[in-house]
């Protein structure tokens, strides 16, 4: 079991947090970091009964499309291994889930993944991917180091994010980078959900934070707040870019996979959301990928 840390002070800038839009929600007026006083139960699978087959079907289209974009951007940023030696850069995917990112990255990197969810890890290892079950960094050997450490929709679920990023810095090879692919509080859907919560309709806001699920969101970042958190860990934000939030493909399955929505309601939501998907491309995306590097050369 993972419990969220005491966040009476902001983990980013150290300032005082103020109450947010729910009893469990707090925000920092200085750096913008938003946090939730939730507890994660990754091993216990509390809450709604999640269908892993449905979840995989739901997430695969958007994740694979975004992974293609992310990898092309990452290779351009690091010069396809420039400054990292003659061998292919070694990449760690923290919380690698079904291994889709590992499969795509294997063409350009020596890949390795760790995954805490026992059922997801079992499925991924059964496909022959280089995955170890456990938590970061405990699942790693003392001498394991990487050129790239990736968090795809993972960092926002980890209690004590500053400590996690500090451990990343300890595990980087010289000139190594950390990739954070996470929800962005500046996104259009998040802002709409926040407005609805203020009007007494908290459902969408709760859903975006994944309230009640085994591994809820504990943080919502933007560039300023992530830079503040990273700075405390000896890292700095060097680049960022937005990624699409939704695709029409897999939308119904994505609504259904949490296990707490009826088929009729999921179909109604799908019909209502589908016409909005093209329009969302013109609005600020709810997903950003940030590149972090060490503040000073060793």
C-alpha positions in Angstrom: 0.0 0.0 0.0 1.2 3.5 -0.8 0.0 6.5 1.2 0.2 10.1 0.1 2.7 12.1 2.1 1.8 15.0 4.3 1.3 18.0 1.9 0.7 20.8 4.4 3.5 22.6 2.6 3.8 22.7 -1.2 6.2 20.1 -2.6 7.2 22.4 -5.4 7.9 25.9 -3.9 7.6 25.2 -0.2 4.7 27.7 0.1 1.4 27.2 1.9 -1.3 25.3 0.1 -4.9 26.4 0.1 -8.2 24.4 -0.1 -9.2 23.5 -3.6 -12.4 22.3 -5.2 -13.1 19.3 -2.9 -12.3 18.3 0.6 -9.4 16.1 -0.6 -8.1 18.7 -3.1 -5.5 21.4 -2.4 -3.6 23.8 -4.6 -0.5 26.1 -4.3 -1.3 29.7 -5.3 2.4 30.4 -5.8 3.7 27.7 -8.2 0.3 26.1 -9.2 0.9 22.6 -8.0 -2.3 20.7 -7.3 -2.5 17.7 -4.9 -5.0 15.2 -3.7 -5.2 13.6 -0.2 -5.8 10.1 -1.6 -4.3 6.7 -0.7 -3.2 4.3 -3.5 -3.9 0.6 -3.2 -2.1 -0.8 -6.3 -1.6 -4.3 -4.8 -5.1 -4.5 -3.2 -7.3 -3.5 -6.1 -9.8 -1.8 -3.9 -12.7 0.1 -5.5 -14.5 -0.7 -8.7 -13.8 -4.0 -10.4 -11.5 -3.1 -13.3 -11.6 -5.3 -16.4 -8.0 -5.4 -17.6 -9.0 -6.6 -21.1 -11.4 -3.7 -21.4 -8.8 -1.3 -20.0 -6.2 -2.4 -22.5 -8.6 -2.1 -25.4 -9.6 1.4 -24.2 -6.2 2.9 -23.7 -4.2 1.3 -26.5 -5.2 3.6 -29.4 -4.4 6.9 -27.7 -1.4 5.6 -25.9 0.2 4.1 -29.0 -0.5 7.3 -31.1 1.0 9.5 -28.4 4.0 7.2 -27.9 4.9 7.5 -31.6 4.9 11.3 -31.3 6.8 11.2 -28.0 9.5 9.0 -29.3 10.1 11.1 -32.4 10.3 14.2 -30.2 12.6 12.5 -27.6 15.1 11.4 -30.3 15.2 14.9 -31.7 15.8 16.3 -28.3 18.6 14.0 -27.3 20.2 13.7 -30.8 19.4 10.0 -31.1 21.9 9.2 -28.4 24.4 12.0 -29.0 26.6 12.4 -26.0 25.5 9.1 -24.6 28.2 6.9 -26.0 28.5 4.6 -29.0 26.0 2.1 -27.8 22.3 2.5 -27.9 21.0 4.6 -24.9 19.5 2.5 -22.1 15.9 3.4 -21.3 13.9 2.6 -18.2 10.1 2.8 -18.5 8.7 3.2 -14.9 5.3 1.7 -14.6 5.5 0.2 -18.1 2.0 -1.3 -17.9 1.3 -3.4 -21.0 4.7 -2.7 -22.5 3.5 -0.7 -25.6 6.1 2.0 -25.1 8.9 -0.6 -24.6 7.9 -2.3 -27.9 8.1 1.0 -29.8 11.2 2.3 -28.1 13.2 -1.0 -28.7 14.1 0.1 -32.2 16.3 2.9 -30.9 17.0 2.1 -27.2 18.0 -0.7 -25.0 14.8 -1.0 -23.1 13.8 -2.2 -19.6 10.6 -1.8 -17.7 9.3 -2.1 -14.1 5.6 -2.5 -13.3 4.0 -2.6 -9.8 0.6 -4.0 -10.6 1.0 -7.8 -10.3 -1.6 -8.8 -12.9 -0.4 -6.2 -15.5 3.2 -7.2 -14.9 2.3 -10.9 -15.4 0.6 -10.2 -18.7 3.5 -8.1 -19.9 6.2 -10.5 -18.9 4.3 -13.4 -20.5 4.8 -11.6 -23.9 8.6 -11.9 -23.4 9.2 -8.2 -22.7 12.2 -7.2 -20.4 10.0 -6.3 -17.4 10.5 -6.7 -13.7 7.7 -6.6 -11.2 8.1 -4.0 -8.4 8.3 -0.3 -7.5 10.8 2.3 -8.5 13.6 2.4 -7.4 13.4 -0.7 -5.1 13.0 -3.1 -8.1 16.4 -2.0 -9.5 19.8 -3.4 -8.6 22.1 -1.0 -6.9 24.4 -0.5 -9.9 21.7 -0.1 -12.6 21.9 3.3 -14.4 20.0 4.6 -17.4 20.3 7.3 -20.1 16.6 7.9 -20.2 14.0 7.3 -17.4 10.4 7.6 -18.6 7.2 8.1 -16.7 4.2 7.6 -19.0 1.1 8.6 -17.0 2.9 7.4 -13.8 4.6 10.3 -11.9 1.3 11.9 -10.9 0.4 8.6 -9.1 3.5 8.4 -7.0 3.5 9.7 -3.4 6.3 12.1 -2.6 7.1 13.1 -6.2 10.2 15.1 -5.1 11.8 12.0 -3.7 10.9 10.0 -6.8 12.7 12.6 -9.0 15.7 12.7 -6.7 16.0 8.9 -7.1 15.8 9.4 -10.8 18.8 11.8 -10.7 20.7 9.2 -8.8 20.0 6.6 -11.5 20.9 8.7 -14.5 24.1 8.2 -16.5 26.0 11.4 -17.4 23.9 13.5 -19.8 20.8 11.4 -19.0 17.3 12.7 -19.1 13.9 12.1 -17.4 10.7 12.1 -19.5 7.5 13.0 -17.7 4.3 12.4 -19.7 1.4 13.5 -17.5 -1.9 15.3 -17.2 -1.7 19.1 -17.4 -3.9 21.3 -15.2 -4.0 23.9 -18.0 -5.9 21.5 -20.2 -9.3 22.4 -21.5 -11.1 19.3 -20.1 -9.6 19.9 -16.7 -10.7 23.5 -16.7 -14.2 22.6 -17.7 -14.3 19.9 -15.0 -13.2 22.5 -12.5 -15.9 24.9 -13.5 -18.5 22.2 -13.2 -17.2 21.3 -9.7 -17.6 25.0 -8.6 -21.2 24.8 -9.9 -22.0 21.7 -7.7 -21.3 19.0 -10.3 -18.1 17.3 -9.1 -18.4 14.1 -11.1 -16.1 15.0 -14.0 -13.5 16.5 -11.6 -13.5 13.4 -9.5 -13.2 11.3 -12.6 -10.1 13.2 -13.9 -8.4 12.7 -10.5 -9.4 9.0 -10.7 -11.0 9.2 -7.3 -11.9 5.8 -5.9 -9.7 3.8 -8.2 -6.7 1.7 -6.9 -4.2 4.2 -8.2 -5.7 7.7 -8.2 -3.9 10.9 -9.3 -2.1 12.5 -6.5 -0.8 15.5 -8.5 -1.8 17.8 -11.4 1.2 19.6 -12.8 1.9 22.5 -15.2 5.3 23.6 -16.4 5.9 26.0 -13.5 4.9 23.5 -10.8 6.9 20.6 -12.3 9.9 22.9 -12.7 9.6 23.8 -9.0 9.4 20.2 -7.9 12.2 19.1 -10.3 14.4 21.9 -9.0 14.2 20.5 -5.4 15.4 17.2 -6.9 18.4 18.7 -8.7 16.7 18.6 -12.1 15.4 21.3 -14.5 12.8 21.4 -17.3 14.6 21.7 -20.7 11.7 21.2 -23.1 8.0 20.3 -23.3 5.3 19.7 -25.8 1.6 18.9 -25.7 0.0 15.5 -26.8 -3.6 14.8 -27.9 -6.0 14.1 -25.1 -8.7 11.9 -26.8 -9.2 9.8 -29.9 -12.5 8.6 -31.1 -11.1 5.1 -31.2 -11.4 3.4 -27.9 -13.6 6.1 -26.3 -16.5 3.8 -25.3 -14.1 1.2 -23.8 -12.2 4.0 -21.9 -15.4 5.1 -20.3 -16.4 1.5 -19.5 -13.1 0.2 -18.1 -13.4 1.8 -14.6 -16.1 -0.7 -13.8 -18.5 1.9 -12.2 -20.4 3.0 -15.3 -23.4 1.2 -16.9 -23.3 0.3 -20.6 -26.2 2.6 -21.2 -24.5 5.5 -19.5 -21.2 4.8 -21.2 -22.9 4.7 -24.6 -24.7 8.0 -23.9 -21.4 9.7 -22.8 -19.7 8.3 -25.9 -22.4 9.8 -28.2 -22.1 13.1 -26.4 -18.3 13.3 -26.4 -17.6 12.0 -29.9 -18.7 15.3 -31.7 -16.4 17.2 -29.4 -13.2 15.3 -30.2 -12.3 17.3 -33.3 -12.9 20.6 -31.5 -10.7 19.5 -28.6 -7.7 19.5 -30.9 -8.0 23.3 -31.2 -8.1 23.7 -27.4 -5.2 23.4 -24.9 -4.5 19.7 -24.5 -4.8 17.9 -21.1 -1.5 16.0 -21.7 2.0 17.4 -21.7 5.4 15.7 -22.0 8.3 17.4 -20.2 12.0 16.7 -20.6 14.1 17.0 -17.4 17.9 17.1 -17.1 20.4 17.6 -14.3 20.8 21.2 -13.1 24.6 20.9 -13.3 27.0 18.6 -15.1 28.7 16.1 -12.9 
